[in-house]
Amino acid sequence: MKKEYKKFISTQMRKLHAKRIKWSGLSEDYERDFIIEAIDGLKQKYSFINHDKVTRFLSANIDLIDILIDASQYIYSVFGNVPIYLELHCDPEEEWDELFIVIKTNYSPEKAVELENKFFDEWFVKVMSKVSGRLNFAEEPYDVLV
């Protein structure tokens, strides 16, 4: 089921991008509905911190949706079945927004750093050029409230 969902979303994202390239007059309703559906799909994997801000950011950066679907699979393979959150960090004075994947664990600090490095080496380094300062990740102890 997980692979089927990931394949469905990836296929839908490719179709959407192809339609954008082929027809510049893509219906705004179709695009909005597709984005809403894709973001709803992310809610199966992630909890959103400040839902409205995260949703607006993802709507403006739809290419991140497919990357986030992929990320969840790597997170589970590296950290195990842990809760993961999406939280938007903003600095209006510096005019930047960055979406953080917050991975909550109960590991010792040493083990957490080891797993963060593994996740970085196995997945994040491969997408860094694609996310260009719009996406980052952090591991936090589970007892720290988001």
Buried (B, 14 or more C-beta within 10 A) or exposed (E): EEEEEBEEBBEBBEEBEEBEEEEEEBEEEEBEEBBEEBBEBBEEBBBBBBEEBBBEBBBEBBEBBBBBBBBBBBBBEBBEEBEBBBBBEEEEEEEEBBBBBBBBBEBEEEEBEEBBEBBBEEBBEEBEEEBEEBBBBEBBEEEEEE
